[in-house]
Amino acid sequence: MRIRAARADELSRLQDIERAAGRCFRDIGMPEIADDAPPPLAVLGRHQRAGLAWVAAEGTGTPVGYLIASHVDGNLHVDQVSVHPDSARRGIGRALLDRLTEHAVGREVPALTLTAFADVPWNAPYYARCGFRVLDDAETGAVLRGIRRQEAAQGLDRWPRVCMRRDV
């Protein structure tokens, strides 16, 4: 598996990965999340052009996972990391997070942040195993609080959500 920068011609494949990965939420009683649309091509393109989109590609070069990030409160924020279920449980998500960490270190960015479902096994518990910790309100920056407000407005607070951080 090779982690590399995403190419513009792969963005629709990233949407396919997102749709497939989202189906796992249906199995745990979260069909609204399973049915949620993937990031639009314009959004993926912005990340890709900014150099903040990576893919995990198999031997043929076809992406099976991806990560997009943005700058939030002086840190790099994981906007999305998804792995196709056919390639799950092979360390791909962790490898993508490690690539983002390398990117952060090279730019002297102090930490990675993300938001996650607290009780979904492949969300907050997984990220905790990857070295992230849950932030309390006092540790959450203004932009990250805004992201959480936006998530709440989208109805994501039907399930417990947390902000997390991993120092680099």
C-alpha positions as CSV (number, residue, x, y, z in Angstrom):
1,M,0.0,0.0,0.0
2,R,1.4,3.4,-1.0
3,I,0.3,6.7,0.6
4,R,0.6,9.6,-1.9
5,A,-1.0,12.9,-2.8
6,A,-4.5,12.6,-4.4
7,R,-4.8,13.4,-8.1
8,A,-7.6,15.5,-9.6
9,D,-8.7,12.6,-11.8
10,E,-9.3,10.4,-8.7
11,L,-11.7,12.6,-6.8
12,S,-14.8,10.7,-8.0
13,R,-13.2,7.5,-6.7
14,L,-12.8,9.2,-3.3
15,Q,-16.6,9.7,-3.4
16,D,-17.1,6.0,-4.1
17,I,-14.9,5.1,-1.2
18,E,-16.9,7.4,1.1
19,R,-20.2,5.9,0.0
20,A,-18.9,2.3,0.6
21,A,-17.4,3.2,3.9
22,G,-20.6,4.9,5.0
23,R,-22.6,1.8,4.6
24,C,-21.1,0.4,7.8
25,F,-23.1,3.0,9.8
26,R,-26.3,1.3,8.7
27,D,-25.3,-1.9,10.6
28,I,-25.1,0.0,13.9
29,G,-28.4,1.9,13.6
30,M,-27.2,5.1,12.0
31,P,-28.8,5.0,8.5
32,E,-28.8,8.8,8.3
33,I,-25.0,8.7,8.3
34,A,-24.9,5.8,5.9
35,D,-27.0,7.8,3.5
36,D,-25.1,11.0,3.9
37,A,-23.6,12.3,0.6
38,P,-19.8,12.2,0.2
39,P,-17.9,15.5,0.0
40,P,-18.7,17.3,-3.3
41,L,-16.1,17.2,-6.0
42,A,-15.5,20.9,-5.5
43,V,-14.7,20.4,-1.9
44,L,-12.4,17.5,-2.6
45,G,-10.8,19.5,-5.4
46,R,-10.0,22.4,-3.0
47,H,-8.3,20.0,-0.6
48,Q,-6.4,18.4,-3.4
49,R,-5.2,21.7,-4.9
50,A,-4.1,22.9,-1.4
51,G,-2.0,19.8,-1.0
52,L,-4.2,18.5,1.8
53,A,-5.5,15.3,0.2
54,W,-3.9,11.9,0.3
55,V,-4.8,8.5,-0.9
56,A,-3.8,5.0,0.0
57,A,-3.3,3.2,-3.3
58,E,-3.0,-0.5,-3.9
59,G,-0.4,-2.0,-6.3
60,T,-2.5,-1.0,-9.4
61,G,-2.5,2.6,-8.2
62,T,-6.2,2.6,-7.5
63,P,-7.1,4.4,-4.2
64,V,-8.8,2.3,-1.5
65,G,-8.7,5.0,1.2
66,Y,-8.3,8.7,1.5
67,L,-7.8,11.6,3.9
68,I,-8.5,15.3,3.5
69,A,-7.5,17.9,6.0
70,S,-7.6,21.7,6.6
71,H,-6.0,24.3,8.8
72,V,-8.0,24.9,11.9
73,D,-6.9,26.9,15.0
74,G,-3.2,26.5,14.0
75,N,-3.5,22.8,13.7
76,L,-4.2,20.4,10.9
77,H,-7.8,19.1,11.1
78,V,-8.8,15.8,9.7
79,D,-12.0,16.6,7.7
80,Q,-12.4,13.1,6.5
81,V,-10.6,9.8,6.5
82,S,-12.2,6.8,4.9
83,V,-11.2,3.4,3.8
84,H,-13.2,1.1,1.5
85,P,-14.6,-1.8,3.6
86,D,-12.9,-4.3,1.3
87,S,-9.6,-2.9,2.4
88,A,-10.5,-2.3,6.1
89,R,-8.4,-3.6,9.1
90,R,-5.1,-3.4,7.2
91,G,-3.7,-0.3,8.9
92,I,-4.6,2.0,6.0
93,G,-6.4,4.6,8.1
94,R,-3.5,4.7,10.5
95,A,-1.0,5.1,7.6
96,L,-3.0,8.0,6.3
97,L,-3.0,9.7,9.7
98,D,0.7,9.1,9.9
99,R,1.2,10.8,6.6
100,L,-0.7,13.8,7.8
101,T,1.5,13.8,10.9
102,E,4.6,13.9,8.7
103,H,3.1,16.8,6.8
104,A,2.4,18.6,10.1
105,V,5.9,18.0,11.4
106,G,7.4,19.3,8.2
107,R,5.4,22.5,8.6
108,E,5.9,22.9,12.4
109,V,2.2,22.4,13.0
110,P,1.7,21.4,16.6
111,A,-1.2,18.9,16.4
112,L,-3.9,17.1,14.5
113,T,-7.5,17.6,15.4
114,L,-10.7,15.9,14.4
115,T,-14.3,15.4,15.5
116,A,-15.8,11.9,15.9
117,F,-18.7,9.9,17.1
118,A,-17.8,9.0,20.7
119,D,-19.3,5.5,20.7
120,V,-18.7,4.2,17.2
121,P,-15.9,1.7,17.3
122,W,-14.1,3.0,14.2
123,N,-14.4,6.6,15.3
124,A,-13.4,8.0,18.7
125,P,-12.2,4.6,20.2
126,Y,-10.1,4.0,17.1
127,Y,-8.6,7.4,17.1
128,A,-7.8,7.0,20.8
129,R,-5.8,3.9,19.9
130,C,-4.0,6.1,17.3
131,G,-2.9,8.5,20.0
132,F,-5.7,11.1,19.9
133,R,-7.3,12.3,23.2
134,V,-10.7,13.9,23.8
135,L,-10.6,17.6,24.3
136,D,-12.7,19.4,26.9
137,D,-14.5,22.6,26.0
138,A,-11.7,24.8,27.4
139,E,-9.2,23.2,25.0
140,T,-11.3,23.7,21.9
141,G,-10.4,26.6,19.6
142,A,-12.9,29.0,18.1
143,V,-12.9,27.4,14.6
144,L,-13.2,23.9,16.0
145,R,-16.1,25.0,18.1
146,G,-17.6,26.4,14.9
147,I,-17.2,23.0,13.2
148,R,-19.0,21.4,16.1
149,R,-21.8,23.9,15.9
150,Q,-22.2,23.2,12.1
151,E,-22.2,19.4,12.8
152,A,-24.9,19.9,15.4
153,A,-27.0,22.0,13.0
154,Q,-26.7,19.1,10.5
155,G,-28.2,16.8,13.1
156,L,-25.0,14.8,14.0
157,D,-25.6,15.4,17.7
158,R,-28.3,12.7,17.7
159,W,-25.2,10.6,18.6
160,P,-22.5,11.7,21.1
161,R,-19.7,13.6,19.4
162,V,-16.3,14.6,20.6
163,C,-13.4,16.8,19.5
164,M,-10.0,15.1,19.6
165,R,-6.3,16.1,19.3
166,R,-3.0,14.3,18.8
167,D,0.1,16.3,19.4
168,V,2.8,15.8,16.8
